[in-house]
């Protein structure tokens, strides 16, 4: 066995004081390097020290190599703003536009688009679509990675919801769990294939996340997340779901990847900010190259979080279907807060980030919700190049949560719900219908992006809260 190298041995090689020494010594403790002779270890370290850029894509040595590069190489300046298309510009706040303008100045940016439901967020605005060159931006994906909409359509008449209000209310309360940190009780948890993914063990950061994920699978978050019963109306005979035009009972859910996605977003955003130091106005748009170990780790973790979010919806809908004693006629699901490897119209491969934007490739089905008193729409994408094959992910906020709480009264909310025949379980003033844009105006701004196949009108809505 090789004798153990120490910090002074690396200093004598020329390693600078700092992180590189500690990172290198830690790597040498790995089994595949520990069995090398000391001479071979020193030869490897000399090679890394001589040309660290050659090792930036090496899974074992990329962090050591990055620590050997001059810090000044991490500072990145913005470039001239690239053009992008805005849909429904007259209804988008200045803050969201400014954030999009900043994103279009990143040197890795290739193309972009702003959806009509856009509003201010962190980094990329919510409703922003950004295509980059071989780079993924954690905050352009978002904190709630893989957040999605899922709709189940049942062969039940619309009057079912008015005749069985108490029963449906009970089904929602018994078969859903809401809120930050909330999980299913022991004995009520369901297993899912995503919990057996090798990614939990392959990425060190995720090794201690599995137990919490197993507790939270099949649950929903707070904020604007919901599970609701409503009336589906199919209006297009050629609707891709094989459903005759008419009315049905539907279950619509909106939720994401819970604590798992939030932890991944926070961890890899910190890493990105460390290696990609941007000017203050763009600091939340720090990226990770997909040719680096950290970039590959984030990509794998992001996809795991997306699969986990889908698993949550799968279990929500399975529980409710079982309680109803019905099998759905059709299901539609789409996600946002994600990044995809795609090709632009000119054939160029890019990483497309959709932060609060619905994939709307040609023939792709999706759901665009309104509010708890406004209809949502079942849509089919038209693959519009100008929007990077995207559409809005909802109506979009008109009032911030703080303003909504300050300006909307409890009596106003209850009156609005009564006028539309909607029963709300939980929820708060920050999610009141008045806090959202007019969904019909939003849909009118994106006629060229999607075809409408039908609608979903909420009737019994479950959200976080008492």
ABEGO torsion letter per residue (X at the ends): XBBBBBAAAAAAAGBBBEAAAAAAAAAAABAAAAABBAAAAAAAAAAAAABAAAAAABAAAAAAAAAABBAAAABBBBBBBBBBBBBGAAABBAAAAAAAAAAAABAABABBBBBAABBBBBEBBBGBBBBBBGBBBAAAAEABBGBBBBBBBBBBBAAAAAAAAAAAAAAAAAABBBEBGBBBBBGABBBBAAAABAAAAABAAAAAAAAAAAAABGBBBBEABBBBBBBBBBABABAGAGBBBEBBBBBBBBBBAEAAAAAAAAAAAAAAAAABBBBAAAAAABBBBAABAAAAAAAAAAAAAAAAAAAAAAAAAAAAAAAAGBBBABBBBBBBGBBBBBBBAAGBBBBBBBBGBBBABBGBBBBBBBBAABBBBBBBBAGBAAAGGBBBAEAEBABBAAAAAAABBAAAAAAAAAAAGBBBBEEBAAABAAABBBAAAAAAAAAAABBBAEBBBBABBBBBEX
